[in-house]
Amino acid sequence: MNLSVQLAPQNKKGLPLTNPVMTASGTFGYGMEYEHLFNIQKLGAIVCKGTTLEPRDGNPQPRLAETAYGMLNSIGLQNIGVDALIKDKTPAWAGWQVPVIVNIAGRTIDDYGVLATKLDKVAGVAGLEVNISCPNVKAGGAEFGANPESAAKVTAAVRKATSLPVIVKLTPNTGEIVQIAQAVVAAGADALCLINTVKGMSIDVKTHKPLLGNGYGGLSGPAIKPVALFIVYEVFKVVNIPIIGCGGITNATDAIEFLMAGASGIQVGTASFVNPRAPMDVLEGIEKYLRENKIEDIRELIGIAHR
Ligand SMILES: Cc1cc2nc3c(=O)[nH]c(=O)nc-3n(C[C@H](O)[C@H](O)[C@H](O)COP(=O)(O)O)c2cc1C
């Protein structure tokens, strides 16, 4: 059985994965936190926590709220900063079999270029995932991802600064996601990640105030799966680069739906909070599905729902 996929066919370095199962940024730390739970080296790729130029403390507490079939978060990109990441995390990754992709976010377009320059040629970094879709920060993030022009500008700045494979992660919080996807492709992205969280809120009926310290947050988990699946399906029709599906994937059936909609890779996010072994369970479930259905190459499934 062949489970391997290529997420950056137009890139010189390429981004070959032994299988399509990845972890979603912000839900799997830097990978090492999960090493004792299962063999993380078997995953297709790990995407690390969103990384900014400077270390950040994130938003005021509370930053998490449970919802029906999902959760809201307003972490606000709490992270150690790119210099500490390069010094403390990448040396371990360089010895790993599983590729690690660094998720980056900036306050300005220049920030994205500087981050890409710093991470270019760092051993242990297999690619960049450009977050122009974080709903929880005031400057940068989703602001850049909300229209085709600014999304293209950020993509072009990163493209210019690195030869690493560049994945651009888009927000569903816009009416223009198809146009944004096309603009990002034209600006040189190697792959798209669809989607980041959906903006939402909860109100505390005792205090009469928004429950999250930030007022609102990003909805994730099974509640957003149909939204993410539809976006993958729609964007697949108009782009010619690989798509990574993300949003509510909890089990192998969810993942296979995304492959059928057109995703070449999938990311498991919130499900890891409920079951830390979820990415591995999804991978094993996909293998079982292929065996049972006598499918020799996973690529046969990619986009099959369109045929
Ligand atoms: C606690 C938390 C932190 C997150 N942090 C990031 C981040 O730093 N960068 C990013 O691009 N996405 C981040 N995300 C979004 C996820 O990577 C993913 O796109 C989203 O949660 C949808 O997938 P899911 O429903 O499987 O969780 C975060 C999500 C959660 C729940």
The ligand as a Tripos MOL2 file, in Angstrom:
@<TRIPOS>MOLECULE
LIG
   31    33     1     0     0
SMALL
NO_CHARGES

@<TRIPOS>ATOM
      1 C1         -5.7820   25.9070   21.2760 C.3       1 LIG1
      2 C2         -5.5780   26.1660   19.8080 C.ar      1 LIG1
      3 C3         -4.4470   26.8590   19.3790 C.ar      1 LIG1
      4 C4         -4.2370   27.1060   18.0230 C.ar      1 LIG1
      5 N1         -3.1160   27.7720   17.6200 N.ar      1 LIG1
      6 C5         -2.8850   27.9650   16.2860 C.ar      1 LIG1
      7 C6         -1.6950   28.6100   15.8420 C.ar      1 LIG1
      8 O1         -0.8190   28.9750   16.6290 O.2       1 LIG1
      9 N2         -1.5370   28.8020   14.5050 N.ar      1 LIG1
     10 C7         -2.4840   28.3840   13.5820 C.ar      1 LIG1
     11 O2         -2.2880   28.5820   12.3690 O.2       1 LIG1
     12 N3         -3.6030   27.7550   13.9860 N.ar      1 LIG1
     13 C8         -3.8210   27.5400   15.2970 C.ar      1 LIG1
     14 N4         -4.9600   26.9010   15.7080 N.ar      1 LIG1
     15 C9         -5.9380   26.4250   14.6860 C.3       1 LIG1
     16 C10        -5.7480   24.9320   14.3690 C.3       1 LIG1
     17 O3         -4.4590   24.6680   13.8690 O.3       1 LIG1
     18 C11        -6.8140   24.4510   13.3660 C.3       1 LIG1
     19 O4         -6.6970   25.1910   12.1700 O.3       1 LIG1
     20 C12        -8.2330   24.6190   13.8990 C.3       1 LIG1
     21 O5         -8.2980   24.3400   15.2820 O.3       1 LIG1
     22 C13        -9.2410   23.7270   13.1590 C.3       1 LIG1
     23 O6         -8.9040   22.3580   13.2830 O.3       1 LIG1
     24 P1         -9.5310   21.3890   14.4250 P.3       1 LIG1
     25 O7        -11.0190   21.5770   14.3720 O.co2     1 LIG1
     26 O8         -9.0920   20.0080   14.0500 O.co2     1 LIG1
     27 O9         -8.9550   21.8250   15.7270 O.co2     1 LIG1
     28 C14        -5.1950   26.6390   17.0650 C.ar      1 LIG1
     29 C15        -6.3130   25.9340   17.5040 C.ar      1 LIG1
     30 C16        -6.5290   25.6870   18.8480 C.ar      1 LIG1
     31 C17        -7.7540   24.9160   19.2700 C.3       1 LIG1
@<TRIPOS>BOND
     1     1     2 1
     2     2     3 ar
     3     2    30 ar
     4     3     4 ar
     5     4     5 ar
     6     4    28 ar
     7     5     6 ar
     8     6     7 ar
     9     6    13 1
    10     7     8 2
    11     7     9 ar
    12     9    10 ar
    13    10    11 2
    14    10    12 ar
    15    12    13 ar
    16    13    14 ar
    17    14    15 1
    18    14    28 ar
    19    15    16 1
    20    16    17 1
    21    16    18 1
    22    18    19 1
    23    18    20 1
    24    20    21 1
    25    20    22 1
    26    22    23 1
    27    23    24 1
    28    24    25 2
    29    24    26 1
    30    24    27 1
    31    28    29 ar
    32    29    30 ar
    33    30    31 1
@<TRIPOS>SUBSTRUCTURE
     1 LIG1         1 GROUP 0 **** ****
